[in-house]
Amino acid sequence: MVMEPGMAFAFEPKVVFAGEGAVGIENTFYLTESGLKQLTFSSEELTIL
């Protein structure tokens, strides 16, 4: 699929640890005529709960 202005998409990299669970972030972007506009701003800092 070719991305075109007016489209939005989420970038959701994840890492899965077998038997432990998964961790990831999600940021959403909107494609304009002049480039990407970031709509969400998830922290990319590792937080251990």
PDB file of N, H, CA, C and O in Angstrom:
ATOM      1  N   MET A   1       0.839  -1.167   0.000  1.00  0.00           N
ATOM      2  CA  MET A   1       0.000   0.000   0.000  1.00  0.00           C
ATOM      3  C   MET A   1       0.893   1.242   0.000  1.00  0.00           C
ATOM      4  O   MET A   1       1.887   1.297   0.724  1.00  0.00           O
ATOM      5  N   VAL A   2       0.546   2.201  -0.788  1.00  0.00           N
ATOM      6  H   VAL A   2      -0.262   2.156  -1.376  1.00  0.00           H
ATOM      7  CA  VAL A   2       1.272   3.460  -0.839  1.00  0.00           C
ATOM      8  C   VAL A   2       0.605   4.450   0.108  1.00  0.00           C
ATOM      9  O   VAL A   2      -0.606   4.665   0.041  1.00  0.00           O
ATOM     10  N   MET A   3       1.394   5.044   0.981  1.00  0.00           N
ATOM     11  H   MET A   3       2.377   4.869   1.035  1.00  0.00           H
ATOM     12  CA  MET A   3       0.855   6.054   1.900  1.00  0.00           C
ATOM     13  C   MET A   3       0.589   7.338   1.126  1.00  0.00           C
ATOM     14  O   MET A   3       1.399   7.751   0.297  1.00  0.00           O
ATOM     15  N   GLU A   4      -0.560   7.972   1.405  1.00  0.00           N
ATOM     16  H   GLU A   4      -1.218   7.636   2.079  1.00  0.00           H
ATOM     17  CA  GLU A   4      -0.952   9.206   0.733  1.00  0.00           C
ATOM     18  C   GLU A   4      -1.347  10.247   1.774  1.00  0.00           C
ATOM     19  O   GLU A   4      -1.779   9.889   2.870  1.00  0.00           O
ATOM     20  N   PRO A   5      -1.204  11.535   1.448  1.00  0.00           N
ATOM     21  CA  PRO A   5      -1.642  12.575   2.383  1.00  0.00           C
ATOM     22  C   PRO A   5      -3.099  12.348   2.804  1.00  0.00           C
ATOM     23  O   PRO A   5      -3.949  11.994   1.987  1.00  0.00           O
ATOM     24  N   GLY A   6      -3.363  12.559   4.086  1.00  0.00           N
ATOM     25  H   GLY A   6      -2.673  12.847   4.750  1.00  0.00           H
ATOM     26  CA  GLY A   6      -4.695  12.341   4.642  1.00  0.00           C
ATOM     27  C   GLY A   6      -4.809  11.019   5.380  1.00  0.00           C
ATOM     28  O   GLY A   6      -5.796  10.785   6.078  1.00  0.00           O
ATOM     29  N   MET A   7      -3.812  10.146   5.238  1.00  0.00           N
ATOM     30  H   MET A   7      -3.010  10.335   4.670  1.00  0.00           H
ATOM     31  CA  MET A   7      -3.833   8.853   5.926  1.00  0.00           C
ATOM     32  C   MET A   7      -3.199   8.978   7.314  1.00  0.00           C
ATOM     33  O   MET A   7      -2.293   9.784   7.526  1.00  0.00           O
ATOM     34  N   ALA A   8      -3.683   8.178   8.240  1.00  0.00           N
ATOM     35  H   ALA A   8      -4.419   7.523   8.068  1.00  0.00           H
ATOM     36  CA  ALA A   8      -3.112   8.095   9.583  1.00  0.00           C
ATOM     37  C   ALA A   8      -2.688   6.650   9.826  1.00  0.00           C
ATOM     38  O   ALA A   8      -3.274   5.715   9.281  1.00  0.00           O
ATOM     39  N   PHE A   9      -1.658   6.487  10.653  1.00  0.00           N
ATOM     40  H   PHE A   9      -1.181   7.247  11.096  1.00  0.00           H
ATOM     41  CA  PHE A   9      -1.224   5.136  10.991  1.00  0.00           C
ATOM     42  C   PHE A   9      -0.552   5.143  12.357  1.00  0.00           C
ATOM     43  O   PHE A   9      -0.075   6.174  12.831  1.00  0.00           O
ATOM     44  N   ALA A  10      -0.525   3.967  12.978  1.00  0.00           N
ATOM     45  H   ALA A  10      -0.912   3.129  12.593  1.00  0.00           H
ATOM     46  CA  ALA A  10       0.131   3.792  14.271  1.00  0.00           C
ATOM     47  C   ALA A  10       1.402   2.986  14.073  1.00  0.00           C
ATOM     48  O   ALA A  10       1.409   1.985  13.358  1.00  0.00           O
ATOM     49  N   PHE A  11       2.465   3.425  14.705  1.00  0.00           N
ATOM     50  H   PHE A  11       2.459   4.238  15.286  1.00  0.00           H
ATOM     51  CA  PHE A  11       3.732   2.698  14.726  1.00  0.00           C
ATOM     52  C   PHE A  11       3.811   2.056  16.102  1.00  0.00           C
ATOM     53  O   PHE A  11       3.879   2.760  17.110  1.00  0.00           O
ATOM     54  N   GLU A  12       3.802   0.709  16.156  1.00  0.00           N
ATOM     55  H   GLU A  12       3.747   0.137  15.337  1.00  0.00           H
ATOM     56  CA  GLU A  12       3.668  -0.014  17.416  1.00  0.00           C
ATOM     57  C   GLU A  12       4.737  -1.092  17.593  1.00  0.00           C
ATOM     58  O   GLU A  12       4.413  -2.279  17.570  1.00  0.00           O
ATOM     59  N   PRO A  13       5.995  -0.710  17.767  1.00  0.00           N
ATOM     60  CA  PRO A  13       7.008  -1.753  17.986  1.00  0.00           C
ATOM     61  C   PRO A  13       6.788  -2.457  19.324  1.00  0.00           C
ATOM     62  O   PRO A  13       6.520  -1.809  20.336  1.00  0.00           O
ATOM     63  N   LYS A  14       6.902  -3.782  19.322  1.00  0.00           N
ATOM     64  H   LYS A  14       7.119  -4.308  18.500  1.00  0.00           H
ATOM     65  CA  LYS A  14       6.695  -4.593  20.529  1.00  0.00           C
ATOM     66  C   LYS A  14       7.841  -5.593  20.674  1.00  0.00           C
ATOM     67  O   LYS A  14       8.451  -6.006  19.688  1.00  0.00           O
ATOM     68  N   VAL A  15       8.118  -5.969  21.909  1.00  0.00           N
ATOM     69  H   VAL A  15       7.623  -5.633  22.710  1.00  0.00           H
ATOM     70  CA  VAL A  15       9.066  -7.042  22.207  1.00  0.00           C
ATOM     71  C   VAL A  15       8.322  -8.032  23.087  1.00  0.00           C
ATOM     72  O   VAL A  15       7.697  -7.639  24.072  1.00  0.00           O
ATOM     73  N   VAL A  16       8.382  -9.315  22.740  1.00  0.00           N
ATOM     74  H   VAL A  16       8.890  -9.635  21.940  1.00  0.00           H
ATOM     75  CA  VAL A  16       7.704 -10.364  23.508  1.00  0.00           C
ATOM     76  C   VAL A  16       8.750 -11.207  24.223  1.00  0.00           C
ATOM     77  O   VAL A  16       9.699 -11.690  23.606  1.00  0.00           O
ATOM     78  N   PHE A  17       8.568 -11.379  25.526  1.00  0.00           N
ATOM     79  H   PHE A  17       7.797 -10.986  26.027  1.00  0.00           H
ATOM     80  CA  PHE A  17       9.447 -12.213  26.336  1.00  0.00           C
ATOM     81  C   PHE A  17       8.682 -13.492  26.667  1.00  0.00           C
ATOM     82  O   PHE A  17       7.717 -13.469  27.432  1.00  0.00           O
ATOM     83  N   ALA A  18       9.116 -14.598  26.089  1.00  0.00           N
ATOM     84  H   ALA A  18       9.900 -14.617  25.468  1.00  0.00           H
ATOM     85  CA  ALA A  18       8.417 -15.878  26.260  1.00  0.00           C
ATOM     86  C   ALA A  18       8.199 -16.191  27.734  1.00  0.00           C
ATOM     87  O   ALA A  18       9.139 -16.161  28.528  1.00  0.00           O
ATOM     88  N   GLY A  19       6.965 -16.488  28.093  1.00  0.00           N
ATOM     89  H   GLY A  19       6.201 -16.512  27.448  1.00  0.00           H
ATOM     90  CA  GLY A  19       6.628 -16.832  29.463  1.00  0.00           C
ATOM     91  C   GLY A  19       6.543 -15.646  30.416  1.00  0.00           C
ATOM     92  O   GLY A  19       6.182 -15.818  31.580  1.00  0.00           O
ATOM     93  N   GLU A  20       6.870 -14.447  29.941  1.00  0.00           N
ATOM     94  H   GLU A  20       7.163 -14.308  28.995  1.00  0.00           H
ATOM     95  CA  GLU A  20       6.875 -13.260  30.800  1.00  0.00           C
ATOM     96  C   GLU A  20       5.817 -12.240  30.393  1.00  0.00           C
ATOM     97  O   GLU A  20       5.112 -11.697  31.244  1.00  0.00           O
ATOM     98  N   GLY A  21       5.708 -11.982  29.092  1.00  0.00           N
ATOM     99  H   GLY A  21       6.281 -12.423  28.401  1.00  0.00           H
ATOM    100  CA  GLY A  21       4.756 -10.980  28.615  1.00  0.00           C
ATOM    101  C   GLY A  21       5.361 -10.164  27.490  1.00  0.00           C
ATOM    102  O   GLY A  21       6.370 -10.544  26.896  1.00  0.00           O
ATOM    103  N   ALA A  22       4.729  -9.038  27.209  1.00  0.00           N
ATOM    104  H   ALA A  22       3.909  -8.730  27.691  1.00  0.00           H
ATOM    105  CA  ALA A  22       5.170  -8.186  26.102  1.00  0.00           C
ATOM    106  C   ALA A  22       5.269  -6.740  26.577  1.00  0.00           C
ATOM    107  O   ALA A  22       4.623  -6.336  27.544  1.00  0.00           O
ATOM    108  N   VAL A  23       6.079  -5.990  25.883  1.00  0.00           N
ATOM    109  H   VAL A  23       6.604  -6.318  25.098  1.00  0.00           H
ATOM    110  CA  VAL A  23       6.233  -4.567  26.164  1.00  0.00           C
ATOM    111  C   VAL A  23       6.317  -3.832  24.835  1.00  0.00           C
ATOM    112  O   VAL A  23       6.866  -4.355  23.865  1.00  0.00           O
ATOM    113  N   GLY A  24       5.779  -2.633  24.791  1.00  0.00           N
ATOM    114  H   GLY A  24       5.333  -2.208  25.579  1.00  0.00           H
ATOM    115  CA  GLY A  24       5.841  -1.878  23.548  1.00  0.00           C
ATOM    116  C   GLY A  24       5.368  -0.455  23.740  1.00  0.00           C
ATOM    117  O   GLY A  24       4.912  -0.068  24.816  1.00  0.00           O
ATOM    118  N   ILE A  25       5.485   0.310  22.682  1.00  0.00           N
ATOM    119  H   ILE A  25       5.855  -0.004  21.807  1.00  0.00           H
ATOM    120  CA  ILE A  25       4.998   1.681  22.670  1.00  0.00           C
ATOM    121  C   ILE A  25       4.107   1.850  21.447  1.00  0.00           C
ATOM    122  O   ILE A  25       4.125   1.021  20.537  1.00  0.00           O
ATOM    123  N   GLU A  26       3.341   2.909  21.430  1.00  0.00           N
ATOM    124  H   GLU A  26       3.326   3.582  22.169  1.00  0.00           H
ATOM    125  CA  GLU A  26       2.513   3.199  20.261  1.00  0.00           C
ATOM    126  C   GLU A  26       2.482   4.698  20.046  1.00  0.00           C
ATOM    127  O   GLU A  26       2.165   5.458  20.961  1.00  0.00           O
ATOM    128  N   ASN A  27       2.805   5.116  18.858  1.00  0.00           N
ATOM    129  H   ASN A  27       3.062   4.499  18.115  1.00  0.00           H
ATOM    130  CA  ASN A  27       2.685   6.508  18.457  1.00  0.00           C
ATOM    131  C   ASN A  27       1.890   6.564  17.161  1.00  0.00           C
ATOM    132  O   ASN A  27       2.091   5.744  16.266  1.00  0.00           O
ATOM    133  N   THR A  28       0.983   7.536  17.064  1.00  0.00           N
ATOM    134  H   THR A  28       0.820   8.203  17.791  1.00  0.00           H
ATOM    135  CA  THR A  28       0.125   7.677  15.898  1.00  0.00           C
ATOM    136  C   THR A  28       0.554   8.900  15.089  1.00  0.00           C
ATOM    137  O   THR A  28       0.869   9.952  15.645  1.00  0.00           O
ATOM    138  N   PHE A  29       0.559   8.739  13.771  1.00  0.00           N
ATOM    139  H   PHE A  29       0.303   7.884  13.319  1.00  0.00           H
ATOM    140  CA  PHE A  29       1.005   9.792  12.859  1.00  0.00           C
ATOM    141  C   PHE A  29      -0.054  10.062  11.801  1.00  0.00           C
ATOM    142  O   PHE A  29      -0.857   9.191  11.468  1.00  0.00           O
ATOM    143  N   TYR A  30      -0.041  11.281  11.281  1.00  0.00           N
ATOM    144  H   TYR A  30       0.611  11.989  11.552  1.00  0.00           H
ATOM    145  CA  TYR A  30      -0.925  11.709  10.202  1.00  0.00           C
ATOM    146  C   TYR A  30      -0.037  12.220   9.079  1.00  0.00           C
ATOM    147  O   TYR A  30       0.851  13.039   9.315  1.00  0.00           O
ATOM    148  N   LEU A  31      -0.267  11.750   7.870  1.00  0.00           N
ATOM    149  H   LEU A  31      -0.989  11.085   7.679  1.00  0.00           H
ATOM    150  CA  LEU A  31       0.552  12.154   6.729  1.00  0.00           C
ATOM    151  C   LEU A  31      -0.080  13.359   6.041  1.00  0.00           C
ATOM    152  O   LEU A  31      -1.205  13.278   5.549  1.00  0.00           O
ATOM    153  N   THR A  32       0.644  14.475   6.008  1.00  0.00           N
ATOM    154  H   THR A  32       1.558  14.541   6.408  1.00  0.00           H
ATOM    155  CA  THR A  32       0.175  15.693   5.352  1.00  0.00           C
ATOM    156  C   THR A  32       0.920  15.868   4.033  1.00  0.00           C
ATOM    157  O   THR A  32       1.817  15.086   3.717  1.00  0.00           O
ATOM    158  N   GLU A  33       0.560  16.866   3.281  1.00  0.00           N
ATOM    159  H   GLU A  33      -0.168  17.501   3.538  1.00  0.00           H
ATOM    160  CA  GLU A  33       1.263  17.180   2.029  1.00  0.00           C
ATOM    161  C   GLU A  33       2.735  17.502   2.286  1.00  0.00           C
ATOM    162  O   GLU A  33       3.590  17.258   1.434  1.00  0.00           O
ATOM    163  N   SER A  34       3.027  18.058   3.483  1.00  0.00           N
ATOM    164  H   SER A  34       2.333  18.256   4.176  1.00  0.00           H
ATOM    165  CA  SER A  34       4.400  18.468   3.789  1.00  0.00           C
ATOM    166  C   SER A  34       5.158  17.466   4.649  1.00  0.00           C
ATOM    167  O   SER A  34       6.303  17.727   5.017  1.00  0.00           O
ATOM    168  N   GLY A  35       4.555  16.327   4.981  1.00  0.00           N
ATOM    169  H   GLY A  35       3.625  16.114   4.682  1.00  0.00           H
ATOM    170  CA  GLY A  35       5.251  15.303   5.761  1.00  0.00           C
ATOM    171  C   GLY A  35       4.407  14.764   6.897  1.00  0.00           C
ATOM    172  O   GLY A  35       3.187  14.925   6.915  1.00  0.00           O
ATOM    173  N   LEU A  36       5.082  14.111   7.859  1.00  0.00           N
ATOM    174  H   LEU A  36       6.073  13.980   7.845  1.00  0.00           H
ATOM    175  CA  LEU A  36       4.379  13.487   8.979  1.00  0.00           C
ATOM    176  C   LEU A  36       4.088  14.473  10.098  1.00  0.00           C
ATOM    177  O   LEU A  36       4.894  15.353  10.399  1.00  0.00           O
ATOM    178  N   LYS A  37       2.919  14.308  10.710  1.00  0.00           N
ATOM    179  H   LYS A  37       2.264  13.592  10.466  1.00  0.00           H
ATOM    180  CA  LYS A  37       2.562  15.044  11.912  1.00  0.00           C
ATOM    181  C   LYS A  37       2.316  14.004  12.993  1.00  0.00           C
ATOM    182  O   LYS A  37       1.452  13.141  12.839  1.00  0.00           O
ATOM    183  N   GLN A  38       3.067  14.077  14.084  1.00  0.00           N
ATOM    184  H   GLN A  38       3.769  14.778  14.210  1.00  0.00           H
ATOM    185  CA  GLN A  38       2.899  13.118  15.175  1.00  0.00           C
ATOM    186  C   GLN A  38       1.689  13.525  16.009  1.00  0.00           C
ATOM    187  O   GLN A  38       1.597  14.672  16.448  1.00  0.00           O
ATOM    188  N   LEU A  39       0.754  12.591  16.232  1.00  0.00           N
ATOM    189  H   LEU A  39       0.829  11.659  15.875  1.00  0.00           H
ATOM    190  CA  LEU A  39      -0.474  12.882  16.960  1.00  0.00           C
ATOM    191  C   LEU A  39      -0.416  12.479  18.431  1.00  0.00           C
ATOM    192  O   LEU A  39      -1.088  13.087  19.264  1.00  0.00           O
ATOM    193  N   THR A  40       0.382  11.461  18.757  1.00  0.00           N
ATOM    194  H   THR A  40       0.928  10.967  18.080  1.00  0.00           H
ATOM    195  CA  THR A  40       0.541  11.036  20.149  1.00  0.00           C
ATOM    196  C   THR A  40       2.017  11.087  20.500  1.00  0.00           C
ATOM    197  O   THR A  40       2.882  11.023  19.628  1.00  0.00           O
ATOM    198  N   PHE A  41       2.283  11.201  21.764  1.00  0.00           N
ATOM    199  H   PHE A  41       1.579  11.253  22.473  1.00  0.00           H
ATOM    200  CA  PHE A  41       3.671  11.332  22.213  1.00  0.00           C
ATOM    201  C   PHE A  41       3.922  10.402  23.394  1.00  0.00           C
ATOM    202  O   PHE A  41       4.040  10.850  24.534  1.00  0.00           O
ATOM    203  N   SER A  42       4.003   9.101  23.111  1.00  0.00           N
ATOM    204  H   SER A  42       3.907   8.737  22.185  1.00  0.00           H
ATOM    205  CA  SER A  42       4.285   8.114  24.152  1.00  0.00           C
ATOM    206  C   SER A  42       5.732   8.241  24.589  1.00  0.00           C
ATOM    207  O   SER A  42       6.626   8.454  23.770  1.00  0.00           O
ATOM    208  N   SER A  43       5.948   8.110  25.864  1.00  0.00           N
ATOM    209  H   SER A  43       5.222   7.936  26.529  1.00  0.00           H
ATOM    210  CA  SER A  43       7.316   8.120  26.379  1.00  0.00           C
ATOM    211  C   SER A  43       8.043   6.879  25.877  1.00  0.00           C
ATOM    212  O   SER A  43       7.473   5.789  25.855  1.00  0.00           O
ATOM    213  N   GLU A  44       9.281   7.040  25.480  1.00  0.00           N
ATOM    214  H   GLU A  44       9.744   7.926  25.498  1.00  0.00           H
ATOM    215  CA  GLU A  44      10.078   5.901  25.020  1.00  0.00           C
ATOM    216  C   GLU A  44      11.060   5.459  26.094  1.00  0.00           C
ATOM    217  O   GLU A  44      11.955   4.654  25.836  1.00  0.00           O
ATOM    218  N   GLU A  45      10.884   5.997  27.319  1.00  0.00           N
ATOM    219  H   GLU A  45      10.157   6.650  27.529  1.00  0.00           H
ATOM    220  CA  GLU A  45      11.723   5.638  28.437  1.00  0.00           C
ATOM    221  C   GLU A  45      11.259   4.316  29.027  1.00  0.00           C
ATOM    222  O   GLU A  45      10.057   4.101  29.187  1.00  0.00           O
ATOM    223  N   LEU A  46      12.184   3.434  29.351  1.00  0.00           N
ATOM    224  H   LEU A  46      13.160   3.609  29.221  1.00  0.00           H
ATOM    225  CA  LEU A  46      11.859   2.147  29.955  1.00  0.00           C
ATOM    226  C   LEU A  46      11.427   2.353  31.406  1.00  0.00           C
ATOM    227  O   LEU A  46      12.142   2.968  32.198  1.00  0.00           O
ATOM    228  N   THR A  47      10.247   1.830  31.742  1.00  0.00           N
ATOM    229  H   THR A  47       9.666   1.330  31.100  1.00  0.00           H
ATOM    230  CA  THR A  47       9.720   1.903  33.102  1.00  0.00           C
ATOM    231  C   THR A  47       9.477   0.485  33.599  1.00  0.00           C
ATOM    232  O   THR A  47       8.755  -0.283  32.962  1.00  0.00           O
ATOM    233  N   ILE A  48      10.065   0.141  34.713  1.00  0.00           N
ATOM    234  H   ILE A  48      10.651   0.765  35.231  1.00  0.00           H
ATOM    235  CA  ILE A  48       9.874  -1.190  35.293  1.00  0.00           C
ATOM    236  C   ILE A  48       8.833  -1.086  36.385  1.00  0.00           C
ATOM    237  O   ILE A  48       8.982  -0.313  37.331  1.00  0.00           O
ATOM    238  N   LEU A  49       7.767  -1.878  36.246  1.00  0.00           N
ATOM    239  H   LEU A  49       7.647  -2.506  35.478  1.00  0.00           H
ATOM    240  CA  LEU A  49       6.676  -1.849  37.228  1.00  0.00           C
ATOM    241  C   LEU A  49       6.830  -2.943  38.254  1.00  0.00           C
ATOM    242  O   LEU A  49       5.999  -3.065  39.155  1.00  0.00           O
TER     243      LEU A  49
END
